[in-house]
Amino acid sequence: RGLRRRVTVVLPGHLAAMTLAARSDVVCLLPAALPGTAPSPLTEAAAVLGLRLLHIPLPLPPLTIGMAWHPRHAADGAHHWLRGAVRRTLTAPEEWEEPEGRVGSPGSAGPAR
């Protein structure tokens, strides 16, 4: 197509990027909601800011998201559950791997990556 991307600014968050896009001629890329999920705060913010949301008709590299925690929380049941909930929220169901242990057991935190 002869188009090239030119990054003009990098911002620390999605809302800052959306605000800039609403007040200038830049385009910002945002992650889409997973299929079958309710509208996200980003889609609601886009509506408030008067932005149009469009699918990008180009192949894009996958978005990598990581988690970090202090080692003392590794065995904490509540923290283990939270990490699993974050994984389930940020991955499509077909990407989920079978968790260790049986469902509901202390070792089952949800999908592993």
Secondary structure, DSSP 8 states (H G I E B T S, - for coil): -----------SSHHHHHHHHHTSS---------TT----HHHHHHHHHT-------S------------GGGTT-HHHHHHHHHHHHHHS-GGG----SS-TTSTT--S---
